[in-house]
Amino acid sequence: MSINFKYIHLLVPIMLGLHVVNAQSALNPNDPVITYNSAAPPATPQYNKITKWVRTVTMAYNTDSYKCYIYKNMAFRLKFPKTYVPGINDGKKYPIFLFFAGVGEKGTIYNNEKQLTWGGQLWASRVDNGQFDGYLLYPQSQGGYWGPNDYDNLKEVVDSIVSSCKGDPDRLVLNGLSGGGWGTWEFTFRYPQLVAAFLPMSAMTLAYGDSINIFKYTPLWLFQGGLDGSPAPYTTNQVAARIVAAGGNFKLTTYPKDGHNTWTDAWNEPDFTPFMLRANRLNPYPLFHATTFCPGQSITIGIAPRFQQYEWQKNGVTISITTADSLVVTSPGSYRVRGKLPNGWTGWSPTPLVISYKPSSPAPIVTTSPALASNVLPAPDGSTTVTMQVPTGMIQYEWRRAGSNTVLSSTNTYTTSVAGGYLARVTAPNYCIGAYSDTFKVINATGLNGPAAISNLTVSSVTSTSISLSWTKSSTQVYSEKYFEIYRGTQTGGPYTLVGKTGTNVLTFTNSGLIGNTSYFYKVRPVNDYAAGPVSAEVRGTTAPYGPAVSTSKWFMNFMLNNHVSAPWNNISGATTTNLKDSAGHATNVSLTFSDTWWAAGTEGPVTGNNSGIYPDSVMAEYLYFGSLSGFFTGAPAMHGRISGLEAYKTYTVKFYSGSKWWAPQPDNGSTQYTINGITQSLYVQNNTSHLAIFQNVATDATGQINFTLSIPSGGQVGYLNAMEVDPGSSGNHPPVITDISNQTLNAGTTLSIPVTAIDPDGDPITYSTVNLPSFVTLVQSGGKTSLSVAPPAGTSGTFSNIRVIARDSHNAADTTTFSITVNIPATSNGSYKLFLNFKLNNTAPAPWNNLSTGTASGLKNDQGQTTTVGLRFDESWWAAGIEGAVTGNNSGVYPDVVLAEYLYFGALPGFFTGAPVMHGHLTGLSSNTTYTIKFLSDSKWWAPQPDNGSTQFTINGISKTLKAQNNTSTTADFTNLTANANGEIAFTLSIPTGSQVGYLNAMEIDAVSNVQTLQQTTVMAANIPDHSPALTSDNNPAGSIQTAIYPNPFTDNLIIDMTLLHSAPVMAIEISDLNGKRVYTEIRRDVPAGKNLVRINTYNSISIPGIYLLKITTSTGETRSVKLVKVN
């Protein structure tokens, strides 16, 4: 029988006149743990009653926190929640973690401990440290396998925990390994209505795929070893594919290097415990995780089957009472459900499922395909049609002609010869169909109101690769041109090709990329949105001849282990090879050198079998390799090579070839990466026989060298180099020379401008680029000057290395300067700081902002980039964020636009959502020695609330302040002079004033000011007190020294300070430091009266290591005293 805890409070008091928590129970956290004694075995327990039982000590660790019980001949261990208190009706309910051990952990009913072998100690610690405040239920299998009787018995044990020990019936989570993983599956199949989530490990059979409808709405996290043979990854992947295809609430984690033992890695997943804590059997799940849809579409939501009935509500109103476990949703809203069991209805979903509409797709931009094509038909190139296109990758396309509802095309292109206006709209992924594009006009070239003809088309200049044209337009034309279309032919009279367009009043055009000493023929046509003007007369231009021919000799290098390849190949078998032969067989001064000590070659290169690859098979078959592969080798992570002895200031083409079919790297041989002059290319290596990485126009330096780097892209393991080829190019160019930039240092929150200068010996124009530029550095080019603007925001720290600035001329010759930037945290001495909290959906604000997307946070960073002890916690499980914050457009608001734009929201808005009416927050980890100012920002321009976004109310210590949220970009609600409570917390409340609907929180600012900084700087007076006597002042104490006695000294935890003040002290600081000067205890006392005072302090949570410490007392009136303390155990 499934027991619903909520209804126990209603039924049992009526029937029995008492609360369940006061009922007799066989389960008690104070039960003793009895070790089995074969000489005096326990009495045979009553079969159908939970009875206290025994264990045989099997574990090396102490398992006494797991209490021992037996029920229907099934022994089990139970650990109670950390905060569970029996006999008190405190309203708490605790999740239940039910673990099924594997076959190897079977034992007799008298063992009752082997089931704790895996995970018992780990999960006990997670309960003890509060990470999982719930029950741990570990049954013992006698035969090793689990069956229906076990599941029925465990269901009744769980019922007992729910009915008598505050167990939460809605939060039963199953976990099991190996054979226990099968138990996890099969318990879920038998009692799906009881299970909030299940996490089987190393357990799968193909038959489970036939039961998907039983568990598809229940959260499932499955763990698989990549090297496991039972179940094999293939088996798990087959079932996983079926679950995904059914839209199940499912995720799979595979550990490639694990065999059958996945459990340790699984339990160490950061989200394992949070996944369990989030689970609730009443929270609806949308198939395929779909919570947004478009009008006319639907989403199916549901919970587990086998409740007797289901009552569904939308926005708090019942819409269906049915026996079906699912609901087809066709309109937005907040959906929740409850289920009926034999003992009555459950509660409602604690976290309703909010379904909303997707946004509309942005209107697409229509262009032509190809991009350079005329839309004025017919065109001089013979075109009578034009193909229009919108971006690919959309889900749906719809083309229409303006004024018509007929769909012309459902692809990303449409071709037409008919003049008129055309529009397109699309459905982008995760969007609904959007608005139509701007009208794209296809124009009749012979229409009315076209531009006038041009005149004086002439060739104004030529080079060996370009021809420049110029012309004039009519000064009296009535209808101006929109474009000039330039057409080119290779013979007089055509045919012609459209090679360019210029805008209105642009009367010149340069056609580049031409062949030297060749004639070309041009015409120009003016066009506008009404028609085309007359096509101009043809003009002929001839490119200049090329310069002197260059050498055609090449260098070929193969990297070998065994194969000696014949000429023209140079066989490379070591880090340095000199006097390379060129393709003509001549020995040259060219050398190849690697600066790395690593050298290793292999023979697993791919071959074609018939020398049909990019190079001969004998070349491709062997390679140089580097990187590392666990269990095989650990080599150089990158290789740094140099080709020397080439002609200075000459350009070359450098080609790299890499290929491998080696079986060891998994899943394959990945890619190898090549870098020259800051430009990087990569080749996919696996079975590559046809592709090269080619670097063209690589200029040598003044010494005739070319440097290159071989590396491995992220995710790869091994790099390869089978062959290289160096082909000569042109000569005569001299590369630019860049001025070196030295290493730079600055503080976060400050700025720096670094000049960037270079000269080119040939007077060629210089372009600049960068590599590894930090996000806070910008390359600025203005007014003919170039610089780097460095502006690390507050909170940035560290050294940013290998920053490169590259100066490159028009021949692709380059020079590089490399440097680093070190950003320091500004020194602070007063302990004051600020914290900035951004409540976000999508946008991540830069430092010093802490970006929060959940209701809890810890280790917040301050404006100095330091991680603090401060955290944030909301009591409510509700969390929803939006993007309708008003912004200024220029970051002129109280906070940056990226912060203003998004917010946490709560409250209720009919037809949209029903959330928490109030949010109770806590700032945690605060110091008792600090005064805080807390600022809240509420800002929204959301259109849905009417008549506007109203106000949000903030309350601290009974004081409430209200902010008008509508378009608020400038005002915060500020609370000053706040101090933390004894738990180091400041509590606050977010609420909604009468008349408003929705509350908003975009940002919080916490300004912390140390109270210690108000004390005057005083000189420490150290007393030489024997280690084992009270510390007393003498009659000759210096002026301003406090008369003090400390006892006991030596001390363990508690200290009493007997002191006499000459003056009353508004503020008095008590500090204890170790001999290294590290402060280990601090306390502030206020309004301490003059005369004799007894001060009691407890150091239990502050000082644990025995030794000598220094106690210092300082008042704001200038009195001080330092005393030596001895800490003992």
N, C-alpha and C positions, 0 to 999 in steps of 0.2 A: 504494500500500500504506500502510495506517495503522500507525504504529509506536507501541507502548506503552512509554513510557520505563521504567516499573518493571521490565519484563521484559528490557530491554537488559542490566541489571546481572546477570541470571541467565544469559542465553543467550550473550552475546558473550564473557565471560571463559572460559566453557567451550570455546567454539568457537575463539577466537583467542588466549586466554591473556592478555588485557589488558582494561582498562576503556575504555569508549567515549570518555570525556573525553580519553584520550590518543591516540585514533585520528586519522589524518590527516583534515583537513577543508578544503574550499575557502573556508569562511567563517571570518573571523578579524577581531576588532575592531581589530587593528593593521594591517590591509590599507591600503595607500595609496589615495588617490582620484586617479585619472588623468583629466586633462582631454583630451577628444578633439582630435586634431590631424589635419585633413583631409589634410595633406601627408604625414603618416606614420600612417595609420590602423592600428588594432590588427589582428593576425592573426585570421583567421576562427576563432571558438572551436569546440571540440568540441561537437557538437549536444546530446548527451544527458548532458553533464556541467556542473555549476555551475562557471563560470569567472569569474575577476576581469575587470572590464570598465571602461568609460570613461563619462564624462558630458560634456555641453556645458554650460558655466556659463550658467544661465538666471535663477536667483534673485538678488535683491539681497542676500540674507543668505548667510552661509557655511554650506554644506551638507556640509562635509567629514565630519561625524560619521555621515552616511549612506554606507555603503560601497557600491561599485558592482559588480554582478554581472550575468551573463547565463546563461540556461538555455533550451535549445530555442528559440533566437531570440527569447526574451522577456527584455528588460532589466529589472532591478529594483534598487531601493535597499534597504538593510537597516541599521537602527540597532540596536546591541546594548544590552542592559540596562546600567544604571549599575553594578551590582555584579557583572556577569559577569566571571569570570576564566577564560580558557581553560586547559586542561591540568591543572586541579585538580579532584579528585573531592570537591567540597564538599557534595554532596547537594542542591544548589539546582536548582529548575526554574522557568522563567520563562514568563509568559503571552505570547501572540503576538497582536499587533494587525495585521490584514491590511486594508489600505485600498485601495478601488477608486476611482480618480480619474474625473472626468467626461469627457464627449466633448471639451470644450475643452482638455483637458490632454494630448491625444494627442501623440505624437512618434516620431521614428525611433529605432532601437535605439541610435544615437549620441547622442541627446539625453539620455535617462535622467535628466531633472531636472524636466520640466514637471509630472510627477505630484506633486511637492512643493509646487505652487503654493498649494493650499488645505490648511492645517493642518500642513504639514511643519515649519514653525518652531515652532508652538504645541506640537505633540506632542514635538518634540525637547526643548523646555524642560521638559516634564512628565517626560520620562525623566531629564533632567539634574538636576532638583531632587528626584528620588526619588518624585514623585507617582505615576508609573507605571513601575515597575521591570520592564520587559518589552521584547520585541522590537517594532520598528516595521517592517513589511514593505510597501513601496510599489512594486508592479509598474508598468511602463510599457506602455500600450496604443498600438499603432502605428496602428490604424484608428479609435480612439475608443470602440469598443464592445467588450464582453467576450463570450466564447463558451466552448463546452465545452472546446476545447483549452487555453484559458487556465486554466480551473478545474482541469483535470487536471495541467497543469504546476505550478500554484501548490500543489496538494495535494502534489506530489512535493518542492517546495521546503520546504514546511512539514515534511514527513517528514524531510528532511535536517537542518533546524534542531533537530527533536526528537532525532534519533539522534546528532548530533555536537556540538550546541551547547546542550544542557540545556534545550531548549524543552519546555514542558509540553503534552503532547498533549491534555490535558483542558481547556485554557484558550485555545482559539483563538477570537478575537473578530473579527467582521467589521464593517466600516463603509464606507460609500460614499455619494457624492453624485451626484444626477442620474443620468446613464447609469451611473455607478459604483454608484449605489443599486440599479439593476437587477442589476448584477453581484453585489451583496451578496445579493439575493434568490436569484438563480439558482445561485450557488455553494452556498447552503444547500439548495436543492432537489436538487442533484446529490450533495452529500456531507453530509446532515443529521447523520450519526453523528460527524462531526468538529467540528461547530460548537458552541461553548459559549454564544454569544449573537450576535445580529446587530442592527445599528442603521442601517437604510437611511434616507437623507435625500432628500426630494423625489423619490421614486420609487414609483410604484404603477400597477398595471393591474388591471382587474376579474378577469382570469384568475388572478391570484394567490390569489383566494378559493377557487379549486378545489383548491388544494394544502394546505389548512389541516392535514390530518392528517399532513403531513410535518413541520410546524414548530410545532404547537400546544403541545408540551412544552418548546420551546426559548425562552429569554428573548428577546423582541423589543421594541425601542423604536423607534417610527416617528415621523418628524418631517415636518410638512406646513406649507407657507406658506398663510395664509388668502387671499392675493391671487394664488396660483399658478394658472395655467391648464393646466399639464401637469406633474404631475397636478393636476386640480382638487380642491378639498376634497370635492366630492360623490363623486368616484371613491374617494378614500381612505376617506371615511366609510362608503361601501357595504361595502368589504372589511373595515373595522374592525368594523362591526356583525356580520359573519359570524364574525370571529375571536372576538369577545366571546360570541356565541351558542354557539360551540363550547367555550367555557371556556378559551381559549388564554392562555398566559403572555405577556401583551401590555400595552403602554401606548402611547398616542398623545399627542404634544404638537403642538398647532397654534399657530403664531405669527400672530395676526390681521393684523399689519401687514407681514409678510414676503411676498415673491413667491416666486421659485424658490430664492433664496439663503438657505436655512434653516440652513446649516452652522455659521456663526459663533455664532448663538444656541444651537444644539444643543450645540456643544462647550463653551459657557460654562455649561451647566446644572450646578448644583452636584453632581448625582448622576451625571453622565456617566461620569467615571472610576471612582468607586466601583461603579457598575453593572457596568462591565467587569470590575473586580477581583473582584466577587462571583460572576461567572459560572463555572460548571463543568459540562461536558456530562454528568457522572455524578450530579449532584444531582437527585433526583426532583422533579417538579412535580405538584401536585394540580390537576385541572381545576377551573376557577372559583375558584382560590386557596383551596379549601375544605380546611382542616386539622382541622376539628372536625365532628362529626356526632352523631346520636342513635342509640341502640340500634335495630337493625333496618334502618338505612340503610347506604349504602356510599359510598365515594369512589374515583374512578379516578385513579391516579397513573401517571406514566410518564416516560421520557426519549425522545430522538430515535429514529426508526426506523433500520433497515438495519444494526444489529449482527446477527451471525449467530445469537447466542443471548443471553438475558438471565437472570441468576441473581439472584433476589430474596431478601432476608433480612428477617426481622422480629426485632428485638431480638437480632441477631447469629446467628440460626438460619435456615438456608436453608429456604424454604417453596415455592419454585418455580424450575424451570429450563425456560425456554420460548423460543419464537421471537417471542412477542408483545412489543411495546414498552411495554405497560401492564399494570397489576395492579389488580384490583378489591379494595379494602380494606374489610373488614367488622368489624374489631376494632381498638381502639387499640393503638399501639405505635410503635416507632422503625424506619423502613423505609429500607433502602439497596439498591443494585443495582450490578452490574457487567455489562459487555458483552463479548461475545467477538468478536474481529476475526480476520482471517486469520493474524496473528502471535501470537494468544493472547488471554487474558483481560486486560481493563483492571484497574485497581485498583477499590476500592469507593468509593461516594459519600463524599466528604470531609465533607459535611454531611447526615447522615441526615434524612429527613423524619419529624417527630414528629406522629402523628395521635392526637387525643384526643377524648373525649366533650364535647359542649356541656353547660353547666350546665342545671339544670331551671328552667323559668319560675317566677317567683314566683306564689304563689296570688293570684288576682284578688279584688277587692272587689266584691261584688254590690250594686247600687243599683237604684232604680226609674227608669223612664222614662215620664213626666217625673220629675224629681228629687222633686217634691212630689206623691206619690201614696200612697194607702192600701194596705197589704197585708192589711187586715182586711176580708173580703168577706162579703156586699155592703156597700157604703159609702153614707153619706147623699147623696153626689153622684151616685148611680145606678150607680157602677162595680160590675161583677160579675167583672171580670178585672183582673189587674195584669201589667204588662210589667217584667220584670227585665232588667238590662243589666250588662255588664262593659265595660272600655275597648275602644275600637276600635283598629285598627292591628295586631292580632295575626294570625298566619298561620293558626291553627286554633282553633276553639272547640268545646267539648263540654259540653252541659247534661245532667244526670241528676237524677232524683228520688231522694232519700235511700232507700237500701235496694234500688234497682233498677239494673240494668246497661243499661237501654234508653237510647240517646241520643235526647234530645228535640229538640235544636236544634244546628246547626253554625254559627250566626251569633252576633253579640255580644248578641243579645236573645232572650228567650223569654217568651211570654205565656201565662198560665194562669188558669183559674177554680177549679182544684182545690186545696183546702187540703193542706198538707204541707210537707216540707222540700226545698229545691232546692240543688243544688251546680253549680258550673261550674269548668272548668279550661281553660287556654289554652296555646298554643305561641307565645311571643313571638319576634320576629326574633332569630336567633343563639342561641336557647335550644331545649331539648327541651321536650316537654309536661311541665307541672308538676303540683304538688299541687292538690287540689280546694280551692275557696274554703270559708270558713265557711258553715254551713248558713243559707240565707235562708228564713225561715218565711213561708208564706202561710197566714193564719189564718181559720178559720170564725167569722164574727162572732157566730153563735148558739151557739157552743160553751159548755162549762162553765168555771167559775172565772174569769169576767170581773170587772172592777172594778165598784164601786158607782156609781150615778148621781151627777152633780154637782148643786149647787143654787146659787141666788142669782146666776145669770148676769146681769150688769148692764153698762151702758155707763158707764165711769168718767170718760172725758174725750173731747173731740173738738177737732179743728182743721179747717181748710178742706180738708186732704188726708189726715187720719188719724182713726181711731176706736180707742180703747183699751177693752178688756174686762177684767173680773175675775169670779171665781167662787170657790166653796168646794167642798171635797170631803168625803166622809163620814169621820168620825173613827173609825167602827167597821167599815169595810170589811175583809174577810178577804184579798182578793186586790188588791194595789195596782195602780195604772195604770203603764204604761211610758211612754205619751204621752197628751197631750190633743190631739185633732184639732179644728181650728176650721174650720167651713164657713160660707160667705157666699152670700147670694142678693141679687138686686136687687128682689125682690118677696116679699111674705109667702108662705110655703109653698114657696118654691123656684121653679125648680131651684137647687141649691146647688153651690158649687165649693169644694174644699179649698184654703184659703189659708194654712194654717200648722199647725205642730205645736209643742207645748212638752213639756219633759221632766217626769219625776216631780216632783211637788210644786211645779211652776211654774204658778201660778194666775192669771197675767195674760198678756195678748197685745195688741199694738198692730198694727193693720192700716193700712199706709201706702200712698201712691200713689193716693188716692181722689179723686173729683171733688167740688168744693165744692157745698154746699147740696143734697146728695143723700142719700136714705135707703138704708140697707143693713140686711140681716136676717141674724142669726147664730145658729148652733147649735154646741154643743160635745159631742164624744163621747170618753169615756175608753176606752182600749184597752190590752191587754197581750198577752203571747205565747200566751194561751189563747183569748181571746174579746174581744168588745166589750161595754162597759157600755151602759146606756140612753142614747139621744140626748137632750140637754137640751131644754127649752122654747126657743122662738125669742125673741130679743130684737132690738129695732129701735134703730138709731143713725143720726143725721143729721149730716152734716158741716157745719161752719160756712160761711157765705158767703165768697166771695173778697173781697180788698180792692178798692180803687178801680181802675177800668179804666185801662190805660196807653195811651199814644199808639200808633197803628198805622202811623205814617209810617216809611218805610224809605229807605235810600240804596243806589242801584245804580251801580257803577263798571265801565266796560269799558276795557281797555288796548288802544290803537289805534295803527295806523300810517297807514291811509288811510280806513277806514270811520268816518263820523260817524253814530252810532246815535241815533235819536230818543228823546225823553223816555219813561220816567223815567230814562234812562241818562245818567250823567256821563262824557263822553269824556276819558280820561286819556292825555295824550301827553307828560308831563314829570314831573320829580321832585317838583314841588309843584303842587297844585291846591287853590284856596280856594273858599269859598262854594258848597259842593256843594248841588245841589237835591235835596230829598227827593221821595218818590214822589207827593206831592201837587202838585209843581211849584213849591214855595216855596224861595227861596234861603235858606240857613242859614249859620251860623257854622262848620259842620263843614268840616274840611280834611283832605287826604291828603298826606303828605310822606314821601319817601324820603331818608335821610341819605347814600346812596351817590352818587358822581358818575357812575357808570355808568348809561346809559339806552339801550336798544335794543329795537326792536319788529319783529315779523315777521308774515307773512301765511299761515303754513302750518297754521292751526288747523283741526281737523276740523269738518265741518258735516253736517247731516242731509239737506239739500236741500229740506226741507219745514217747517223751524222746529219740529221735533218733539223737539228736545233739551232739556236742562235750562234753557238760555237761547236766545234767537233766534240764527239762524245768523250774522247780522251781528256779534254779540257774540263768538261762539265762533271766528270765522274769524281773529281777530288776537290778538296777545299781546305782553306784555313778556317778554323772555328774558334770561338771565344764565348764568354758568358759563364754560366754555371748551370749544372743539372744535378739535383740531389741524387746521391748514390752513384754518380758517374765521375764528375769533375767539378772543380771550382777554378775558373780562369779569370782573365782580365774582363771587367765589365764592358770595356770599350777598347778599341784599337786606334792609335793615332799614327797616321802615315804621312810620308813626305816624298814627293817626286822632285828630284833636283837635277841640275845640269841642263835644263831646258833654256831656250832663248829668253832673255829678259824682256819684259814688257810685251810679250806676245800672247795671243789668246789661243786656247786649246779646247778641244772637246774631250771630256773625261767620262768613260763609261765603266760601270760596275755590273758584274753579273754574280748572282748568288742563287744556288739551288741545292736542295737536300731532300732525300727521302728517308732519312734516319728514323727508325721506329721508336727510339727512346723518348724524345720530347712529347709531351701530351698537352692538348689533343693533336697538335701537329707541330711543324717546325717554325710556324709563325713568320715574322718578317724581320728583315735586316734593314738598318737605317744608315744613310750616308749623308755627310754634311761637308760642304765646301763654302767658305766665305759666308757663313751664317745661313746658307740655304740648305734645307734638308729634304731629301727624297727617301722613299722606302720601297722595297720589293717584297712581295709575298713569296716566300722561299719554297714552300711545299711543292715538290715535283715541277718546279719552274724550269722550263727548257727554252723559253721564247721571249722573255722580257728582260730589259736592261734599265738601269737607272742612269740617265744621261744628263750631264752638266755641260752646257754649251757656253762658249765665250768666257771661259775661265782664264783670267789673266795671270801670268806669272809676275812675281815681284822683281825687284832690282837684281836679285841673285839668281833668277831663273827657277824659282821653286813654286810648287803648288802643295798646300797642306790639306789633308782631309781626315775625317774621323768616321770610324765604323762604330755603330752602337745598336742597342736592342730597344725597340719601342716598349712602352709600358705593357706588362702582361706577357712579354716574351721571355724565353729562357736562354736560347743559344743564337748567336749570330754567325753568319757564314760569308766567305768571299772565295769564289771559285776562279774568277778571272777579272782582269782590268784591261782597258784599251785606252790609249792616249793618242788623239788625232790632232795634228797641227792646224792652226787657224791663221789669222792675219797678224801683222806686226806693226809696230810704230806707235802704239798707244802707251802712255805712261799713266799708271794708276794715281788716284788722288792720295794725299798724305793728310791724315787726321791728327790733330793735336791731342796728345794723351790726356786723359782725365784721371786725376788721382783719386784714391779712395776717399769717401766723404763720410762725415759723422754729424748728426744733428739730433735734437730732442724731438720726441713726438709732440705734435701740436704746433710746431714751428715750420717755417718754409725756407727754401733755398733755391737759388737759380744757378744752374751750372752752364756756362757758355760752351757751345759746341762749334768748333771751327775746323775747316779743312781747306787745302788748296789743291788745284789740279794743274800739273806742269804744262798740260796742253791747252788749258783754258776751257776744258769741257765743263758743261753744267754738272753739278753734284747733287745727288739726292741722298737723303739720310734715312736709315731704318734702325730699329732696335731689336735686341733679343733679351729675354728674361727681364723685361722692364716690370718692376713692381707696380701694383695697381695705383699707388699714390704718386707715381712719376709720370709726367706727360712730356712728350716731345713737342716743343713749341717752335713754329716757324712764322715769323712776323717781321715785316719791314726789312726783308733781306737778311735777317739775323736768325740764328738757330740756337736754342737752349733747351735744357731739361728743367722743367718746373717740378720741384720736389716738395710735397706737402703731406707728410705722414700724419694721419689724424691721431688724436689722443687715444691711447690704448695700444698703439703700434709699438712693437719692439723687436729687436733681433738684427742680424746681419744678413743683407740681401746680396748674394755673391754672383759673380760671373755675369754682371750686367754688361752688355755690349752695345756700342754705337757704331754703325757701319756707314762709311762714306763711299758712294758708288758713282762712277762716271757713266757716260752714255754708252761706253763699250763694255759695261758690266765689270770693269776692273774696280777693286775695292780695297779699302784699308779699314782696320778695326781697332778700337780702343776698348779695353776691358777694365772694369773697376767694380768696387763694392760700395754699398751704402749701409752704414750702421745707424740704427735708430734706437736711441736710449729713452727709457722712461724718465721723465723729469724727477729730480730728487725732491722728496717731500719730507718735512721734519715734524709736522704737527698732527699727523694721523687723520687729517680731514680728506674727504674724497666725495665724489658724486657717482651715483648709479643711474643709468638711463635704460628704461625698459620699453621695448617696442612690441605691441601686440599685433601679430601679423597673420595674414593668410598666405600671400605669395611673396611680398617684397621683403628682402633682407636689407636692413639698414646697416651702413658701415660702422666700424668702431667710432665712438665708445658705446654704441647701442648693443644691448642684449636682446636678441630676437626670440620672442616667446610664441610658440604655437600650441602649447598645452597648458594645463592648469597647474603644473608644478615646475619649478626650476631651482637649481642649486648652483653654488659656486659662481655667482654672478661676478662679472668683471667690472672694475671701476673705471673712471675716466683716465686713470694712469696705466691702464692695461693690466692691472694686478687682479688675480683671482681672489675673491673675498669669501668669507663664510656665509654671506647673505644669500638667502633663497626666498622663493615665493611659493605660496600654496593657497589654492582655493578649496573650500570644503565641498562645493558642488561638483558633481560629475559633468554637468553641462559645460560644453565648450563649443562656441561657434564664432567664426571670424568673417568679416566682410571687407569690401573694397570700395565703399562709397564715401570715404572721408573727403571732405573738401580740402583742396590744396591751393597754394598761392600761385603756382606756376614759375616762381623764381626763388623758392626757398626763403621767403621773407617772413614766414610765420614764426610762432614761438618755437617750433621744432621743424626739422627739414620735411619737405613734401613727402619723401618716402615714408616717413613716420605718420604724417597726417593722413595719408591716403587709406590706411587700413585700421581695423579695430576689432576688439572683442565685443560681441553684443549679447544681450540677454533680454528677458521679458517675454512678451507674446504679441503676435500680430496675426489676426485671423486671416486664414488663407495662405499664410507664409510659414509660420513656425510657432511653436509653443515651447519656450525655454524656461530657465530658472527665473523666478520673479525677482530674486535678490541674489547677489554674489557676496560670499563672505571670504575675505582674503586675509592672509597673514604674511607679513614680512618676517622671516626667520633668520636665526644666526646673527642677531644684532648684539652690539656690545653695550654693557651697562655703563660704560664710561663715555658715552657719546650722546650728543643731542642731535635729533634728526628733524629735517624739514621734508615733507612729502608733498609732491605736486601731482595732480591728476589732470589729464586732458581728455575731454569728450568732444568729438567733432564728427558730424555726418551731414551729407547732402542727399541721403537716400530718398528716393521719390515715394516709396511705398507708405511710410507713416503719414497720417493726415491729422491736422493741416501741415505739420512739419515734424521734425525729429524731436521736438520737445526738449526736456531737460533730463540730466542724470544727476543723482544725489550721492554725495560721498560723506561718510560718517566715520569719525575716529574719536574714541573716548567720549561718546555721547554728543559730540559737536558735529552738526551736519552743515554741509555747504553744497550749493546747487549750481550747476553749469548749464547754460543754454547751449545745446549741442549743434543747433542748425548753423552750418557754415562757420563754425567756430575754429579759427586758425590762430587765435592770438591770446586766449585767456585760459588760465589754469585755476584749479581749486587748490589752494595752498594751506597746509597745516604745519604750524611751526612749533618749536620747543617741545618736541616729542621725545620720550625716552622708552626704552624697551621694558617689558615686564620681566618677572623673575625667570621666565623661560627664554629670554632673549628674543621676544616677538613683539610686534606692533600689529594689532588686528584692525582691519578696516572693513567697511561694508559699502557695496555699490547697490543702489536701489533706484526706483523710478518714482518720481513725485506723482501725486494725483493729477490725472489728466494726460499723462504721457503714456506711451506704449512700450517703447524700446529704450534700453540703456546702453551706453557706449563707453568703452575705455580704449583710447588709442595709445596712450603713453603714460608712464609714470616716471618721475624723477625723484630720487632720494638724495638729499644733501646731508652728509654726515660731518659733524664738527666735534672733534675730540674735546671732552671736558678737561682733560689733563693740561691742555695748552693754556688754560687760564691761570695756572699756577706760576708763581714767580720762579725764576731760575735761582736755585740755591746750591750751596756747596755741600757735598756729601761728607758727613763727619763719621768716619768708621771707628767703631769701638772695638778695642782688642779684648774680647771676652773669652775666658776659657771655654772650651767646647762643651763642658758638661755642667755649667752653672747658670743660674738666671742672669740675664743681661740687665745690669743696673747702671744708671748714670752715677757719676761721682760729683762731689761738691764743686770741683773745678771745671765743670762742663763749660765749653765756650758759650758766649752770648748767643741766644737764638736757638740753643740745643734743647730738645724736648727731654724732660726727665722721663725715663722709660724703664720698665721691667717686663720681660717676656717669660712666660712659663706655660707648659713645661718646655724645657730646652736642654737636651734633645727632645724632639716632638715626633709624633706619628702623623696625625692629621689636624687636630684641633690646637689652636693657639689662643692665649689670652694676652692682650697687650694692656698693661697697667701704665698709663701715661698721664702727665700733668702738663697742660697747655698754659702758657702765660697769657694768651689772648684767645678769644673766641675765633673760630676759623670758619668762614663761609664755605670753604672747600678744603678738604683734606684728602690727600692721596696716600694709599698704602700699596706699596709695590714690593714683590719678592723676585729677585733675579738670581740666576746661577752664576758660577764663577767666570763664565764666558760673557757675562753681561746680558744674556738673554732673559727677557722678562717673562716669568712663568705664572705670576699671579698679580692681578691689579684690582683695586677696589676704590671707589670714590665715596667718601662720607661728606655730607653737607650739614652746615650749621652746627658744628661741634662746639660745645660751650667751653669757656675757659675753666681751668682747674683740673681736678682729677677725673679721668674717664677710664672705663673698662671697655675694651673693644674685643669682641670674640670673632674669630675667623676660622673657616674650615677649608683646608687645602686638598681635600680628598680627590677632587676632579682636576687639580692643577699640578700637583707635585707627587710623583710616584717613585722617583729614583732617589735612593739614599745618598746623602752627601752634605756639603756645606753650601749654604745659601746666604744672601744678604737681604735683610729687610730694611726698607727705606720708607720713612714717614715724612711727608712734606705738606705744609699748610700754605694757603694763599697769603698768609700774613708774614711768611718768611721763616717760621720755625721749622726745624728739620732734625732728623735723627736717623742713623744707620746702625743696625745691630746684626751680628753674625748669628745664624741659625744652624742647627744640626738636625737633619732629617734622618730618622731611623725607621726600620720596618716594625 
